[in-house]
């Protein structure tokens, strides 16, 4: 081993060069994004219920926390890890919207007794929007290096 920092051949063995951007997030960003997303979704589902809206909100929040722990939280963490090389947070928000919408549409279409595929699209778009708002809410909690 030489003391001059190595030869160009040594540098080629280190793998690909690092990307220009690297987005990092911690547990606080994951928790805040998840809670904001579930809360926004519960508010959206409860918004049309009139006088029963507070009870529907609490019910949607309770079920959303449980279902979100096994669906939305893992999807959000995986997306966050996959998007680490992407420096633009707007792209992150857009990908969260698209991925959450697509996942919700696929799951709802498979589980719905309805034969009309369009019946599940509005709920899927709401879920995608909640995922995007959750990601946007942690904008200041992530670091772009």
Secondary structure as GFF3:
##gff-version 3
##sequence-region A 1 145
A	DSSP	alpha_helix	8	12	.	.	.	ID=ss1
A	DSSP	beta_strand	23	24	.	.	.	ID=ss2
A	DSSP	alpha_helix	27	46	.	.	.	ID=ss3
A	DSSP	three_ten_helix	50	52	.	.	.	ID=ss4
A	DSSP	alpha_helix	53	70	.	.	.	ID=ss5
A	DSSP	alpha_helix	72	82	.	.	.	ID=ss6
A	DSSP	alpha_helix	89	111	.	.	.	ID=ss7
A	DSSP	three_ten_helix	117	119	.	.	.	ID=ss8
A	DSSP	alpha_helix	121	136	.	.	.	ID=ss9
A	DSSP	three_ten_helix	139	141	.	.	.	ID=ss10
A	DSSP	beta_strand	143	144	.	.	.	ID=ss11
###
